[in-house]
């Protein structure tokens, strides 16, 4: 049975290892690279987990999915949250883990005073992720060509929004 919970400092090592594997396995899905992330100290991961809402999906004690949400701190954009870092272990893909994580973050956002929208980007061609976000009520509002360069090749990012 999969359970969801907020991640904290005690989860930093497991979260970092999971994230590094996701970056290594699916480099086009992320803005960060494996090389950049592996060079960062664990303390930075601890700080990140304390600053944002980051959820973990667990199969027993094993982390099998992650997703985060950052609320904009500046007054004029404080009505927005950004969903980031979504990844699901290959062995549980198609079992609703990603949908559960996104749905829970939407619930957290909806319960946060002043938030009106959640935004995210998804790499063009990542059909499963795009389908997931659309099924959770996100809609595409734009496309940025060559948003990231992965091994010298341009990858477009689709911009999505979910109104609360």
PADO-149658 format. One record per residue (C-alpha): x, y negated, z negated; residue number from 1; residue in three letters. Coordinates in steps of 0.05 Angstrom, whole numbers, plus 5000, padded with zeros to 4 digits. Layout:
{c1 X; c2 Y; c3 Z; n NUM; res ALA}
...
END
This chain:
{c1 5000; c2 5000; c3 5000; n 1; res UNK}
{c1 5026; c2 4932; c3 5020; n 2; res UNK}
{c1 5025; c2 4876; c3 4968; n 3; res UNK}
{c1 5039; c2 4802; c3 4977; n 4; res UNK}
{c1 5072; c2 4755; c3 4928; n 5; res UNK}
{c1 5110; c2 4690; c3 4926; n 6; res UNK}
{c1 5185; c2 4699; c3 4928; n 7; res UNK}
{c1 5232; c2 4667; c3 4877; n 8; res UNK}
{c1 5305; c2 4664; c3 4857; n 9; res UNK}
{c1 5304; c2 4737; c3 4835; n 10; res UNK}
{c1 5286; c2 4757; c3 4906; n 11; res UNK}
{c1 5341; c2 4717; c3 4940; n 12; res UNK}
{c1 5387; c2 4775; c3 4957; n 13; res UNK}
{c1 5332; c2 4819; c3 4985; n 14; res UNK}
{c1 5301; c2 4761; c3 5024; n 15; res UNK}
{c1 5369; c2 4740; c3 5052; n 16; res UNK}
{c1 5385; c2 4811; c3 5075; n 17; res UNK}
{c1 5316; c2 4818; c3 5108; n 18; res UNK}
{c1 5321; c2 4750; c3 5142; n 19; res UNK}
{c1 5391; c2 4766; c3 5168; n 20; res UNK}
{c1 5367; c2 4831; c3 5198; n 21; res UNK}
{c1 5309; c2 4794; c3 5232; n 22; res UNK}
{c1 5357; c2 4742; c3 5260; n 23; res UNK}
{c1 5403; c2 4797; c3 5286; n 24; res UNK}
{c1 5347; c2 4839; c3 5317; n 25; res UNK}
{c1 5305; c2 4783; c3 5348; n 26; res UNK}
{c1 5350; c2 4723; c3 5361; n 27; res UNK}
{c1 5300; c2 4690; c3 5409; n 28; res UNK}
{c1 5247; c2 4687; c3 5355; n 29; res UNK}
{c1 5285; c2 4638; c3 5310; n 30; res UNK}
{c1 5319; c2 4571; c3 5313; n 31; res UNK}
{c1 5374; c2 4593; c3 5266; n 32; res UNK}
{c1 5427; c2 4642; c3 5289; n 33; res UNK}
{c1 5452; c2 4703; c3 5252; n 34; res UNK}
{c1 5523; c2 4674; c3 5251; n 35; res UNK}
{c1 5499; c2 4609; c3 5220; n 36; res UNK}
{c1 5456; c2 4645; c3 5168; n 37; res UNK}
{c1 5508; c2 4697; c3 5147; n 38; res UNK}
{c1 5558; c2 4641; c3 5134; n 39; res UNK}
{c1 5512; c2 4607; c3 5084; n 40; res UNK}
{c1 5521; c2 4622; c3 5011; n 41; res UNK}
{c1 5466; c2 4659; c3 4971; n 42; res UNK}
{c1 5457; c2 4595; c3 4930; n 43; res UNK}
{c1 5427; c2 4561; c3 4991; n 44; res UNK}
{c1 5376; c2 4617; c3 4996; n 45; res UNK}
{c1 5358; c2 4609; c3 4923; n 46; res UNK}
{c1 5349; c2 4534; c3 4934; n 47; res UNK}
{c1 5305; c2 4546; c3 4995; n 48; res UNK}
{c1 5261; c2 4595; c3 4958; n 49; res UNK}
{c1 5251; c2 4543; c3 4904; n 50; res UNK}
{c1 5234; c2 4487; c3 4951; n 51; res UNK}
{c1 5183; c2 4520; c3 4998; n 52; res UNK}
{c1 5126; c2 4569; c3 4991; n 53; res UNK}
{c1 5156; c2 4634; c3 5015; n 54; res UNK}
{c1 5116; c2 4698; c3 5014; n 55; res UNK}
{c1 5140; c2 4769; c3 5015; n 56; res UNK}
{c1 5102; c2 4832; c3 5036; n 57; res UNK}
{c1 5124; c2 4893; c3 4997; n 58; res UNK}
{c1 5115; c2 4967; c3 5008; n 59; res UNK}
{c1 5128; c2 4988; c3 4936; n 60; res UNK}
{c1 5193; c2 4951; c3 4919; n 61; res UNK}
{c1 5216; c2 4945; c3 4991; n 62; res UNK}
{c1 5209; c2 4879; c3 5027; n 63; res UNK}
{c1 5175; c2 4891; c3 5095; n 64; res UNK}
{c1 5153; c2 4821; c3 5115; n 65; res UNK}
{c1 5167; c2 4747; c3 5102; n 66; res UNK}
{c1 5136; c2 4680; c3 5120; n 67; res UNK}
{c1 5145; c2 4611; c3 5093; n 68; res UNK}
{c1 5110; c2 4544; c3 5091; n 69; res UNK}
{c1 5140; c2 4476; c3 5080; n 70; res UNK}
{c1 5098; c2 4416; c3 5062; n 71; res UNK}
{c1 5124; c2 4351; c3 5090; n 72; res UNK}
{c1 5148; c2 4306; c3 5032; n 73; res UNK}
{c1 5143; c2 4238; c3 5066; n 74; res UNK}
{c1 5078; c2 4201; c3 5052; n 75; res UNK}
{c1 5055; c2 4190; c3 5124; n 76; res UNK}
{c1 5064; c2 4263; c3 5144; n 77; res UNK}
{c1 5046; c2 4295; c3 5077; n 78; res UNK}
{c1 4981; c2 4320; c3 5109; n 79; res UNK}
{c1 5021; c2 4372; c3 5149; n 80; res UNK}
{c1 5053; c2 4438; c3 5131; n 81; res UNK}
{c1 5100; c2 4478; c3 5175; n 82; res UNK}
{c1 5096; c2 4553; c3 5178; n 83; res UNK}
{c1 5166; c2 4582; c3 5189; n 84; res UNK}
{c1 5209; c2 4644; c3 5184; n 85; res UNK}
{c1 5156; c2 4696; c3 5199; n 86; res UNK}
{c1 5184; c2 4766; c3 5206; n 87; res UNK}
{c1 5158; c2 4837; c3 5197; n 88; res UNK}
{c1 5198; c2 4901; c3 5192; n 89; res UNK}
{c1 5193; c2 4943; c3 5256; n 90; res UNK}
{c1 5166; c2 5003; c3 5218; n 91; res UNK}
{c1 5104; c2 4965; c3 5195; n 92; res UNK}
{c1 5089; c2 4924; c3 5257; n 93; res UNK}
{c1 5017; c2 4933; c3 5280; n 94; res UNK}
{c1 4993; c2 4948; c3 5209; n 95; res UNK}
{c1 4967; c2 4878; c3 5192; n 96; res UNK}
{c1 5026; c2 4855; c3 5151; n 97; res UNK}
{c1 5038; c2 4793; c3 5193; n 98; res UNK}
{c1 4964; c2 4775; c3 5192; n 99; res UNK}
{c1 4961; c2 4783; c3 5117; n 100; res UNK}
{c1 5021; c2 4737; c3 5107; n 101; res UNK}
{c1 4994; c2 4683; c3 5154; n 102; res UNK}
{c1 4924; c2 4688; c3 5124; n 103; res UNK}
{c1 4952; c2 4680; c3 5054; n 104; res UNK}
{c1 4992; c2 4619; c3 5074; n 105; res UNK}
{c1 4930; c2 4588; c3 5106; n 106; res UNK}
{c1 4893; c2 4600; c3 5040; n 107; res UNK}
{c1 4949; c2 4566; c3 5001; n 108; res UNK}
{c1 4949; c2 4508; c3 5049; n 109; res UNK}
{c1 4873; c2 4501; c3 5046; n 110; res UNK}
{c1 4877; c2 4498; c3 4970; n 111; res UNK}
{c1 4931; c2 4444; c3 4971; n 112; res UNK}
{c1 4902; c2 4375; c3 4962; n 113; res UNK}
{c1 4915; c2 4329; c3 5020; n 114; res UNK}
{c1 4936; c2 4381; c3 5071; n 115; res UNK}
{c1 4898; c2 4377; c3 5136; n 116; res UNK}
{c1 4938; c2 4420; c3 5185; n 117; res UNK}
{c1 4991; c2 4473; c3 5193; n 118; res UNK}
{c1 5039; c2 4471; c3 5251; n 119; res UNK}
{c1 5088; c2 4522; c3 5278; n 120; res UNK}
{c1 5128; c2 4540; c3 5339; n 121; res UNK}
{c1 5132; c2 4608; c3 5372; n 122; res UNK}
{c1 5180; c2 4629; c3 5426; n 123; res UNK}
{c1 5148; c2 4636; c3 5494; n 124; res UNK}
{c1 5145; c2 4710; c3 5511; n 125; res UNK}
{c1 5135; c2 4732; c3 5439; n 126; res UNK}
{c1 5066; c2 4757; c3 5457; n 127; res UNK}
{c1 5052; c2 4795; c3 5393; n 128; res UNK}
{c1 5067; c2 4734; c3 5349; n 129; res UNK}
{c1 5028; c2 4687; c3 5394; n 130; res UNK}
{c1 4968; c2 4734; c3 5392; n 131; res UNK}
{c1 4973; c2 4738; c3 5316; n 132; res UNK}
{c1 4974; c2 4662; c3 5308; n 133; res UNK}
{c1 4916; c2 4652; c3 5356; n 134; res UNK}
{c1 4875; c2 4705; c3 5319; n 135; res UNK}
{c1 4887; c2 4665; c3 5255; n 136; res UNK}
{c1 4857; c2 4602; c3 5285; n 137; res UNK}
{c1 4918; c2 4567; c3 5312; n 138; res UNK}
{c1 4914; c2 4534; c3 5380; n 139; res UNK}
{c1 4969; c2 4514; c3 5427; n 140; res UNK}
{c1 4978; c2 4440; c3 5438; n 141; res UNK}
{c1 5044; c2 4438; c3 5475; n 142; res UNK}
{c1 5104; c2 4473; c3 5505; n 143; res UNK}
{c1 5176; c2 4451; c3 5499; n 144; res UNK}
{c1 5219; c2 4479; c3 5555; n 145; res UNK}
{c1 5290; c2 4501; c3 5535; n 146; res UNK}
{c1 5274; c2 4487; c3 5461; n 147; res UNK}
{c1 5330; c2 4534; c3 5440; n 148; res UNK}
{c1 5389; c2 4564; c3 5476; n 149; res UNK}
{c1 5402; c2 4638; c3 5460; n 150; res UNK}
{c1 5466; c2 4666; c3 5488; n 151; res UNK}
{c1 5466; c2 4610; c3 5539; n 152; res UNK}
{c1 5395; c2 4623; c3 5563; n 153; res UNK}
{c1 5339; c2 4573; c3 5552; n 154; res UNK}
{c1 5278; c2 4595; c3 5512; n 155; res UNK}
{c1 5215; c2 4553; c3 5510; n 156; res UNK}
{c1 5176; c2 4542; c3 5446; n 157; res UNK}
{c1 5101; c2 4537; c3 5443; n 158; res UNK}
{c1 5073; c2 4487; c3 5393; n 159; res UNK}
{c1 5012; c2 4510; c3 5354; n 160; res UNK}
{c1 4967; c2 4477; c3 5303; n 161; res UNK}
{c1 4914; c2 4502; c3 5255; n 162; res UNK}
{c1 4866; c2 4452; c3 5226; n 163; res UNK}
{c1 4845; c2 4463; c3 5154; n 164; res UNK}
END
